């Protein structure tokens, strides 16, 4: 994997993750976005959540996002399984609230 991801790319990712509580990666299919993020998270010391959208219905993707939050290493992840999101704004607001305590510590 080191051959695929130059050290500088990983360093930039680590810098982004240390500066911002959330990072969104968009791009064409099959160019290594997920691999890049997984590599960043391997070197990340703090809690994290990884979610990869698959183009399912909004209801199904929201449930998958909730499951990703629940299985994450965020301190308040145990609260996520009982949550139902009505839309992405609610889902992302909840995720932001889960990240907020980390900002204060």
Order of alpha helices (4+ residues) and beta strands (2+ residues): alpha-alpha-alpha-alpha
